[in-house]
Amino acid sequence: MAEFLRELTPEEIDIGVSYLAGATRQGRSGIGWAAIRDAQPASNARNPELTLIDVDAALGQIAGAAGRGSIAERTRLLSELFARATAREQAFLARLLLGELRQGALEGIMIEAVGSAAGVPAETVRRAAMVAGGIASVAATALTQGAEGLSRYAIALFRPLAPMLAQSADDVADAMARIAVAALEWKVDGARVQVHKDGEDVRIYTRTGNDVTAADVTAAAPETVSAVREANAKALILDGEAIALKTDGAPYPFQDTMRRFGRQLDIDAMRVTLPLSVFFFDCLRHDDQDLVPRPATERFAALTAALPRELLIPRLVASEASAAQAFYDDAVERGHEGVMVKALDAAYEPGARSASWLKVKRVHTLDLVVLAAEWGHGRRRGRLSNLHLGARDPVSGEFIMLGKTFKGMTDEMLAWQTEELLKREVERDDWTVRVRPELVVEITFNDLQASPRYPGGLALRFARVKGYRPDKKAQDADTIDTVRAIYGAQERRV
């Protein structure tokens, strides 16, 4: 990869690095299976002529399509792009756009490759990438300006850092076994925000680094802007979650928070009907002090000194599993997802999914029936992967679809389910095999959300396969009534 990177022009470097790592510079494109299927032409180019710059420009146009007729326009632009690609390039683009380009070139490997190509220590590249929001943001600088160019990537106001991420723990006991003395915090189901303050200038960035206050400083979340302006510090970089709360402090469903957070019109009216709160849990800069390498205890002390209590995430330092469990139970009872369990001595690791932060989330399980499955891509090519899941309607005896998942499957499970599902095939198209509703699978999920996409009006959130249930027949699967009861309890809780 380093040899390849050396051959790129300066304009191509960021694009090439992004594509090798399986991402596009435009971020999430909203392009799904159906769009790829509808856009792919019947033929392809015989000779490779597309350049990285061509593809990046086309994807920029697709990302910019908005308003009435935007779906048709995006399909047209995507179809034109695929028509200019060879068969191999079409396959590459499909996997890239669907997030299934699994070729081993993840962020860590790309950092090593860029360092090798630039003749710069990988650690120097890594530090710059952490601050700048990823390797694609610094690759061109590394290759054209070397270590001197990378030296200017220090933590700075109004240049968002990639957020630190957490690994999962099975439960509170598992998390406390891995972090003996820990800070526990509510895990709220909101919109991750990074807020930068320099005097009266306050800006809010999403987890992908988008400035949602660029056009109008009160555009997205005026409540947050006003609160941070009053902080006891001239300069701050804060990490937190914005969330819509009811008058009793219970959270609205995640969909409502995102509807409010993404709102650009009628903000004043929305502030009355759907007020947005913010909980901060980390401080990365306090005045002139860079706190990223400092331990969590120091960062939280700076946070506490700068902000009033109502802006701080509820927190408990504990070493006993019983106290930690009680804190978790209280958070869930209040309607939140669970808790974060954090090491007190850990530095902030921008962009890393670190073992210093563990998330413990409430989960539900349902026994559902497989209605169909989609063919996989990448290393799952030739296997039936993405499962369509349904609950039984006790009145009609039919199965009502609740969503899809391809998560949680081992290679052995993929091979087994492909064989078993093909035995039950009733019809297929290019992407999907529909089957007799006979196989029961146990699914874990975090919550349910209202969804007009599915006939039952509900969809699973963060569904994952736990395992097949050969001991159960389709008529033994959970019913849509059970699903609705879970949703009802969820709504009462929040």
Solvent accessible surface area in square Angstrom, and as a share of the most:
residue,aa,sasa,rsa
1,M,85,0.38
2,A,16,0.12
3,E,133,0.60
4,F,90,0.38
5,L,1,0.01
6,R,124,0.45
7,E,143,0.64
8,L,24,0.12
9,T,64,0.37
10,P,81,0.51
11,E,116,0.52
12,E,31,0.14
13,I,5,0.03
14,D,32,0.17
15,I,3,0.02
16,G,2,0.02
17,V,0,0.00
18,S,7,0.04
19,Y,8,0.03
20,L,35,0.17
21,A,30,0.23
22,G,20,0.19
23,A,52,0.40
24,T,20,0.11
25,R,122,0.44
26,Q,56,0.25
27,G,46,0.44
28,R,236,0.86
29,S,24,0.15
30,G,71,0.68
31,I,16,0.08
32,G,30,0.29
33,W,53,0.19
34,A,51,0.39
35,A,30,0.23
36,I,0,0.00
37,R,104,0.38
38,D,90,0.47
39,A,1,0.01
40,Q,68,0.30
41,P,41,0.26
42,A,122,0.95
43,S,79,0.51
44,N,62,0.32
45,A,25,0.20
46,R,226,0.83
47,N,100,0.51
48,P,98,0.61
49,E,135,0.60
50,L,26,0.13
51,T,65,0.38
52,L,41,0.20
53,I,82,0.42
54,D,43,0.22
55,V,11,0.06
56,D,16,0.08
57,A,60,0.46
58,A,14,0.11
59,L,7,0.04
60,G,31,0.30
61,Q,112,0.50
62,I,2,0.01
63,A,53,0.41
64,G,60,0.58
65,A,22,0.17
66,A,89,0.69
67,G,58,0.56
68,R,247,0.90
69,G,49,0.47
70,S,22,0.14
71,I,140,0.71
72,A,71,0.55
73,E,64,0.29
74,R,61,0.22
75,T,40,0.24
76,R,112,0.41
77,L,17,0.08
78,L,3,0.02
79,S,33,0.22
80,E,81,0.36
81,L,3,0.01
82,F,0,0.00
83,A,49,0.38
84,R,123,0.45
85,A,0,0.00
86,T,19,0.11
87,A,60,0.46
88,R,211,0.77
89,E,44,0.20
90,Q,20,0.09
91,A,36,0.28
92,F,58,0.24
93,L,6,0.03
94,A,4,0.03
95,R,52,0.19
96,L,6,0.03
97,L,17,0.08
98,L,33,0.16
99,G,52,0.50
100,E,15,0.07
101,L,15,0.07
102,R,109,0.40
103,Q,85,0.38
104,G,53,0.51
105,A,5,0.04
106,L,127,0.63
107,E,76,0.34
108,G,38,0.37
109,I,86,0.44
110,M,0,0.00
111,I,9,0.05
112,E,90,0.40
113,A,9,0.07
114,V,0,0.00
115,G,3,0.03
116,S,65,0.42
117,A,14,0.11
118,A,28,0.21
119,G,70,0.67
120,V,12,0.07
121,P,90,0.57
122,A,23,0.18
123,E,85,0.38
124,T,29,0.17
125,V,0,0.00
126,R,75,0.27
127,R,132,0.48
128,A,2,0.02
129,A,3,0.02
130,M,54,0.24
131,V,20,0.11
132,A,18,0.14
133,G,39,0.38
134,G,15,0.15
135,I,3,0.02
136,A,30,0.23
137,S,57,0.37
138,V,0,0.00
139,A,0,0.00
140,A,25,0.20
141,T,12,0.07
142,A,1,0.01
143,L,39,0.19
144,T,71,0.41
145,Q,93,0.42
146,G,17,0.16
147,A,51,0.40
148,E,147,0.66
149,G,4,0.04
150,L,5,0.03
151,S,84,0.54
152,R,131,0.48
153,Y,36,0.14
154,A,57,0.44
155,I,20,0.10
156,A,30,0.23
157,L,35,0.17
158,F,51,0.21
159,R,82,0.30
160,P,29,0.18
161,L,6,0.03
162,A,18,0.14
163,P,17,0.11
164,M,0,0.00
165,L,37,0.18
166,A,7,0.05
167,Q,61,0.27
168,S,71,0.46
169,A,12,0.09
170,D,130,0.67
171,D,70,0.36
172,V,3,0.02
173,A,61,0.47
174,D,37,0.19
175,A,0,0.00
176,M,14,0.06
177,A,86,0.66
178,R,113,0.41
179,I,16,0.08
180,A,73,0.56
181,V,76,0.43
182,A,0,0.00
183,A,0,0.00
184,L,0,0.00
185,E,4,0.02
186,W,32,0.11
187,K,37,0.16
188,V,6,0.03
189,D,29,0.15
190,G,12,0.12
191,A,8,0.06
192,R,26,0.09
193,V,2,0.01
194,Q,9,0.04
195,V,0,0.00
196,H,0,0.00
197,K,8,0.03
198,D,48,0.25
199,G,23,0.22
200,E,124,0.56
201,D,53,0.27
202,V,0,0.00
203,R,81,0.30
204,I,1,0.00
205,Y,10,0.04
206,T,29,0.17
207,R,125,0.46
208,T,101,0.59
209,G,29,0.27
210,N,92,0.47
211,D,45,0.24
212,V,39,0.22
213,T,6,0.04
214,A,78,0.60
215,A,105,0.81
216,D,72,0.37
217,V,51,0.29
218,T,56,0.33
219,A,25,0.19
220,A,6,0.04
221,A,1,0.00
222,P,6,0.04
223,E,35,0.16
224,T,2,0.01
225,V,1,0.00
226,S,57,0.37
227,A,27,0.21
228,V,0,0.00
229,R,75,0.27
230,E,145,0.65
231,A,12,0.09
232,N,114,0.58
233,A,14,0.11
234,K,132,0.56
235,A,6,0.05
236,L,0,0.00
237,I,0,0.00
238,L,0,0.00
239,D,1,0.01
240,G,0,0.00
241,E,28,0.13
242,A,1,0.01
243,I,1,0.00
244,A,0,0.00
245,L,24,0.12
246,K,66,0.28
247,T,152,0.88
248,D,117,0.60
249,G,38,0.36
250,A,12,0.10
251,P,5,0.03
252,Y,55,0.21
253,P,33,0.21
254,F,57,0.24
255,Q,66,0.29
256,D,32,0.16
257,T,0,0.00
258,M,76,0.34
259,R,124,0.45
260,R,0,0.00
261,F,11,0.05
262,G,54,0.52
263,R,79,0.29
264,Q,151,0.67
265,L,135,0.67
266,D,93,0.48
267,I,23,0.12
268,D,109,0.57
269,A,61,0.47
270,M,17,0.08
271,R,91,0.33
272,V,126,0.72
273,T,91,0.53
274,L,8,0.04
275,P,54,0.34
276,L,5,0.03
277,S,38,0.25
278,V,6,0.04
279,F,22,0.09
280,F,0,0.00
281,F,24,0.10
282,D,5,0.03
283,C,0,0.00
284,L,0,0.00
285,R,45,0.16
286,H,40,0.18
287,D,52,0.27
288,D,133,0.69
289,Q,97,0.43
290,D,60,0.31
291,L,4,0.02
292,V,18,0.11
293,P,83,0.52
294,R,96,0.35
295,P,34,0.21
296,A,9,0.07
297,T,65,0.38
298,E,66,0.30
299,R,3,0.01
300,F,30,0.12
301,A,62,0.48
302,A,17,0.14
303,L,0,0.00
304,T,70,0.40
305,A,65,0.50
306,A,2,0.02
307,L,10,0.05
308,P,58,0.36
309,R,212,0.77
310,E,124,0.56
311,L,17,0.08
312,L,22,0.11
313,I,4,0.02
314,P,41,0.26
315,R,63,0.23
316,L,62,0.31
317,V,80,0.46
318,A,9,0.07
319,S,68,0.44
320,E,114,0.51
321,A,47,0.37
322,S,85,0.55
323,A,41,0.32
324,A,0,0.00
325,Q,71,0.32
326,A,63,0.49
327,F,30,0.12
328,Y,31,0.12
329,D,72,0.37
330,D,58,0.30
331,A,0,0.00
332,V,29,0.17
333,E,130,0.58
334,R,119,0.44
335,G,5,0.04
336,H,3,0.01
337,E,6,0.03
338,G,0,0.00
339,V,0,0.00
340,M,23,0.10
341,V,0,0.00
342,K,9,0.04
343,A,15,0.12
344,L,36,0.18
345,D,117,0.61
346,A,11,0.09
347,A,37,0.29
348,Y,3,0.01
349,E,57,0.25
350,P,4,0.03
351,G,43,0.41
352,A,34,0.26
353,R,128,0.47
354,S,9,0.06
355,A,61,0.47
356,S,25,0.16
357,W,5,0.02
358,L,0,0.00
359,K,46,0.19
360,V,4,0.02
361,K,47,0.20
362,R,26,0.09
363,V,92,0.53
364,H,45,0.20
365,T,63,0.36
366,L,4,0.02
367,D,13,0.07
368,L,0,0.00
369,V,0,0.00
370,V,0,0.00
371,L,37,0.18
372,A,4,0.03
373,A,0,0.00
374,E,7,0.03
375,W,59,0.21
376,G,7,0.07
377,H,18,0.08
378,G,23,0.23
379,R,155,0.57
380,R,29,0.11
381,R,142,0.52
382,G,49,0.48
383,R,85,0.31
384,L,0,0.00
385,S,5,0.03
386,N,12,0.06
387,L,0,0.00
388,H,22,0.10
389,L,0,0.00
390,G,0,0.00
391,A,0,0.00
392,R,56,0.20
393,D,27,0.14
394,P,61,0.38
395,V,140,0.80
396,S,68,0.44
397,G,44,0.42
398,E,114,0.51
399,F,43,0.18
400,I,26,0.13
401,M,35,0.16
402,L,0,0.00
403,G,6,0.06
404,K,69,0.29
405,T,7,0.04
406,F,69,0.29
407,K,94,0.40
408,G,25,0.24
409,M,18,0.08
410,T,81,0.47
411,D,77,0.40
412,E,144,0.64
413,M,35,0.16
414,L,3,0.02
415,A,45,0.35
416,W,100,0.35
417,Q,0,0.00
418,T,15,0.08
419,E,101,0.45
420,E,25,0.11
421,L,0,0.00
422,L,65,0.32
423,K,122,0.52
424,R,42,0.15
425,E,56,0.25
426,V,88,0.51
427,E,101,0.45
428,R,124,0.45
429,D,59,0.31
430,D,124,0.64
431,W,30,0.10
432,T,10,0.06
433,V,0,0.00
434,R,91,0.33
435,V,8,0.05
436,R,102,0.37
437,P,52,0.33
438,E,71,0.32
439,L,21,0.11
440,V,3,0.02
441,V,0,0.00
442,E,31,0.14
443,I,0,0.00
444,T,27,0.16
445,F,1,0.00
446,N,12,0.06
447,D,6,0.03
448,L,2,0.01
449,Q,52,0.23
450,A,45,0.35
451,S,11,0.07
452,P,139,0.88
453,R,180,0.66
454,Y,26,0.10
455,P,115,0.72
456,G,14,0.13
457,G,31,0.29
458,L,12,0.06
459,A,8,0.06
460,L,21,0.11
461,R,24,0.09
462,F,108,0.45
463,A,10,0.08
464,R,125,0.46
465,V,6,0.04
466,K,125,0.53
467,G,17,0.16
468,Y,32,0.12
469,R,69,0.25
470,P,123,0.77
471,D,101,0.52
472,K,59,0.25
473,K,134,0.57
474,A,15,0.11
475,Q,111,0.49
476,D,75,0.39
477,A,3,0.02
478,D,41,0.21
479,T,22,0.13
480,I,2,0.01
481,D,78,0.40
482,T,54,0.31
483,V,0,0.00
484,R,112,0.41
485,A,63,0.49
486,I,34,0.17
487,Y,49,0.19
488,G,21,0.20
489,A,44,0.34
490,Q,12,0.06
491,E,60,0.27
492,R,188,0.69
493,R,57,0.21
494,V,15,0.09
